Amino acid sequence: MTMPRQRAKRAAPPAPVEARQLSLPLFDPLHSAPGPVGRAPSAAGSMHVARLCEQWLRYELRRSRRRTIGFVIDERGLRVTAPRWVSLDEIDSALQDKANWIVRKLAEWRAHQARRDRLEVRWEDGAPLRYLGETLTMCVAGNARRTERVGDRLVVGLPAQARAEQLKDRVQCWLQARAREVFSERIDRFGERHGFTPRRWSLSSARTRWGSCSADGSIRLNWRLVHFPIDIVDYVIAHELAHLRELNHGARFWQIVGDLFPEYERARAWLRRFPEDAEPR
């Protein structure tokens, strides 16, 4: 799930003549930064500049047969679509009318991109890797027989000339194995303390869910949660276990989540930062 594109419209004058799931957008980086950075216009558009709220912004202008001036803000920045007969002065006036909205939404997209950038992994020797809230350094070692954590390093048994894709495969395999161990231990702990045990559970590689619970009593947990601190892992597990009793998000459901994990509101707010449109569904 990606951040929804923001749209706004300005009227122009008439022409002259069965499961419960915890949602997320995950680690796929956006391909270009939002905002007023230079970028090539599409074949149908041309680049222009406007001064909004004391700052200069680039935008792409497209002409069409529509009868209103429309604005779209997404990962590519600001795009304006206007009737062919509308002058640039009229378009600038429309931009000024929407200036606060445009600047605010562009800032939200930049913050969204910054969070994505922090999550993106560089698959190279010496790059950082988040594991249970800690930062490990990936170290390629040709003399190592396996992948293992040594202090604050993750030693990966690969030759120095190994490709990025090989490093990614090897490290993700290690992460998934650790996720299976950690999640199993946490689920068992919830079962011992609270009597909540899923019929079965499995790892998920979903691109749009942190976890899910099915009506048959099985749950799925996204292995990428292993990047996050253990309390965030516990919150997602508690969220899905609560669905074993309440397959909804009503008041009774949240009461159960609170019984399982009293700090759920803090963890829920933390998780929503990746990015802000991630919400339980």
C-alpha positions in Angstrom: 0.0 0.0 0.0 1.5 3.3 -1.0 0.7 6.8 0.2 -2.5 7.9 -1.6 -2.0 10.6 -4.2 -3.3 13.9 -3.1 -5.7 15.7 -5.4 -7.4 19.1 -5.4 -9.5 20.8 -8.0 -10.2 24.4 -8.8 -13.2 25.4 -10.8 -12.2 27.3 -13.9 -14.3 29.9 -15.8 -16.3 28.5 -18.7 -14.7 28.2 -22.1 -14.8 31.3 -24.3 -17.6 30.1 -27.0 -12.3 -13.0 5.6 -9.4 -12.1 7.5 -8.2 -9.2 9.7 -4.9 -7.7 8.8 -2.4 -5.2 9.9 -1.5 -3.0 6.9 1.8 -1.5 5.9 3.7 -0.1 3.0 7.0 -1.8 3.3 10.6 -1.3 2.1 10.3 -0.7 -1.6 12.0 2.7 -2.2 10.2 5.2 -4.4 12.0 5.8 -7.6 12.3 9.5 -7.4 12.2 12.1 -4.7 9.1 14.2 -4.4 9.1 18.0 -4.4 10.7 20.7 -6.5 13.8 18.8 -7.7 14.6 18.8 -11.3 13.0 16.1 -13.3 12.2 15.5 -16.9 8.6 16.1 -17.8 6.5 13.4 -19.3 5.9 13.4 -23.1 2.6 15.2 -22.5 3.8 17.9 -20.1 6.2 20.8 -19.7 8.1 22.0 -16.7 7.3 25.4 -15.0 8.3 27.2 -11.9 6.0 29.0 -9.3 6.7 30.9 -6.1 4.5 29.5 -3.4 4.7 30.4 0.3 8.1 32.2 -0.2 9.7 29.3 -2.0 10.2 28.4 -5.6 8.7 25.1 -6.8 8.9 23.2 -10.0 5.8 21.6 -11.4 4.7 19.8 -14.5 2.0 21.3 -16.6 -0.2 19.1 -18.8 -2.9 20.5 -21.1 -6.1 18.6 -21.6 -9.8 18.9 -22.6 -10.9 19.1 -19.0 -12.8 22.2 -17.9 -11.1 22.7 -14.6 -7.6 23.1 -13.2 -6.5 20.0 -11.3 -3.6 19.3 -9.0 -1.9 15.9 -8.2 0.9 15.5 -5.7 2.7 12.1 -5.6 6.2 10.7 -5.5 7.0 12.7 -8.7 6.1 16.0 -7.2 3.4 18.5 -8.3 1.5 18.0 -11.5 -1.0 20.5 -12.8 -3.6 19.6 -15.5 -5.4 22.5 -17.1 -7.7 23.2 -20.1 -5.8 24.3 -23.2 -7.5 27.7 -23.2 -6.5 28.6 -19.7 -3.6 31.1 -19.5 -0.4 30.7 -17.4 -1.5 33.7 -15.3 -4.8 31.9 -14.5 -2.8 28.8 -13.6 -0.5 30.8 -11.4 -3.5 32.3 -9.6 -4.9 28.8 -9.0 -1.6 27.7 -7.6 -1.5 30.7 -5.2 -5.0 29.8 -4.0 -3.9 26.3 -3.2 -0.4 27.3 -2.1 -0.6 26.2 1.6 -2.2 22.9 0.6 0.5 22.2 -2.1 3.4 23.1 0.2 2.1 21.0 3.0 1.5 17.9 0.8 4.9 18.2 -0.8 6.5 18.3 2.7 4.5 15.2 3.7 5.8 13.4 0.6 9.4 14.4 1.5 9.0 13.1 5.0 7.4 9.9 3.6 10.4 9.4 1.2 12.9 10.1 4.1 11.4 7.3 6.1 11.5 5.0 3.1 15.2 5.9 2.6 16.0 5.0 6.2 14.5 1.6 5.7 16.2 0.8 2.4 19.1 -1.5 2.7 22.3 -1.0 0.7 23.5 -4.5 -0.2 27.3 -4.0 0.1 30.1 -4.8 2.4 30.2 -2.4 5.4 26.6 -1.3 5.0 24.3 -1.1 8.1 21.5 -3.5 8.7 18.7 -3.1 11.2 18.0 -6.2 13.3 15.6 -6.1 16.3 16.1 -2.4 16.6 19.9 -2.6 16.6 22.3 -1.7 13.9 24.6 -4.4 12.6 27.4 -3.9 10.0 27.4 -6.4 7.1 30.9 -7.8 6.6 31.6 -10.0 3.6 34.2 -12.6 4.5 35.5 -15.1 2.0 36.9 -17.4 4.7 33.6 -17.6 6.6 31.6 -20.8 6.2 28.2 -19.3 7.1 26.3 -16.2 8.0 26.4 -15.4 11.7 26.3 -12.5 14.0 29.6 -11.6 15.8 29.0 -8.7 18.2 27.7 -5.8 16.2 28.8 -7.4 12.9 26.9 -9.7 10.6 29.6 -11.8 9.0 28.5 -13.2 5.6 30.4 -16.1 4.0 30.8 -14.8 0.4 33.8 -13.9 -1.8 34.8 -10.2 -1.9 33.6 -10.0 -5.5 30.1 -11.3 -4.7 27.2 -9.4 -6.4 24.8 -7.3 -4.4 22.0 -9.8 -5.2 24.0 -12.6 -3.7 24.6 -10.7 -0.5 20.9 -9.8 -0.4 19.8 -13.4 -0.8 22.2 -14.6 1.9 21.4 -12.0 4.4 17.6 -12.2 3.9 17.8 -16.0 4.4 19.6 -15.3 7.7 17.0 -12.7 8.7 14.1 -15.1 7.9 15.6 -17.9 10.0 16.1 -15.5 12.9 12.5 -14.2 12.4 11.2 -17.8 12.7 13.1 -18.3 15.9 12.2 -15.0 17.5 8.5 -15.1 16.5 8.1 -18.7 17.7 9.6 -17.8 21.1 7.3 -14.7 21.5 4.2 -16.6 20.4 5.0 -19.3 23.0 5.4 -16.7 25.6 2.0 -15.2 24.9 0.6 -18.7 25.0 2.1 -19.4 28.4 1.1 -16.1 30.0 -2.3 -15.6 28.4 -3.5 -18.8 26.9 -3.6 -17.4 23.3 -2.2 -20.0 20.9 -2.9 -19.9 17.1 -3.9 -23.1 15.4 -0.7 -22.6 13.3 1.5 -19.7 12.2 3.8 -19.0 9.4 6.1 -16.4 8.0 4.8 -14.0 5.3 6.7 -12.1 2.6 3.7 -9.9 1.8 4.5 -6.4 0.5 1.4 -4.8 2.1 0.8 -6.5 5.5 2.7 -6.8 8.8 0.5 -9.7 9.8 -2.9 -11.3 9.3 -5.2 -13.7 11.1 -7.6 -16.0 9.4 -11.0 -17.3 10.5 -9.5 -20.8 10.9 -7.2 -19.6 13.7 -4.0 -19.4 11.8 -1.8 -16.3 11.7 0.9 -15.0 9.4 3.7 -12.6 10.4 5.8 -10.7 8.0 9.5 -11.7 8.4 10.6 -8.1 7.9 9.3 -7.3 11.4 12.7 -8.7 12.5 14.2 -5.3 11.6 12.2 -3.6 14.4 12.6 -3.6 18.2 11.2 -6.6 20.0 8.3 -4.6 21.5 7.0 -3.7 18.0 7.2 -7.4 17.2 5.2 -8.2 20.3 2.6 -5.6 19.4 2.0 -7.1 16.0 1.8 -10.6 17.5 -0.6 -9.4 20.2 -2.7 -7.7 17.5 -3.1 -10.9 15.5 -3.6 -13.1 18.5 -6.4 -10.8 19.7 -8.1 -11.6 16.4 -8.4 -15.2 17.5 -11.2 -14.0 19.8 -12.4 -10.9 17.9 -12.2 -11.0 14.1 -12.8 -7.2 14.0 -11.4 -3.9 15.4 -14.2 -3.1 17.8 -13.8 -2.0 21.5 -13.7 -5.6 22.7 -10.8 -6.3 20.3 -8.7 -3.4 21.6 -9.4 -4.4 25.2 -7.9 -7.8 24.4 -4.9 -6.3 22.7 -4.4 -4.1 25.8 -4.6 -7.2 28.1 -2.0 -9.0 25.9 0.3 -5.9 25.4 -0.5 -2.9 27.6 1.8 -0.6 25.7 0.0 -1.2 22.4 -0.9 2.5 21.8 2.7 3.6 21.9 3.8 0.7 19.7 0.9 1.3 17.3 1.9 5.0 17.0 5.5 4.0 16.4 4.6 1.5 13.7 2.4 4.1 11.9 5.5 6.1 11.1 6.4 3.5 8.4 4.8 5.5 6.9 1.9 7.4 8.4 -0.8 5.8 6.3 -0.1 2.3 7.7 -3.1 1.3 9.8 -4.7 -1.9 11.0 -7.5 -3.2 8.7 
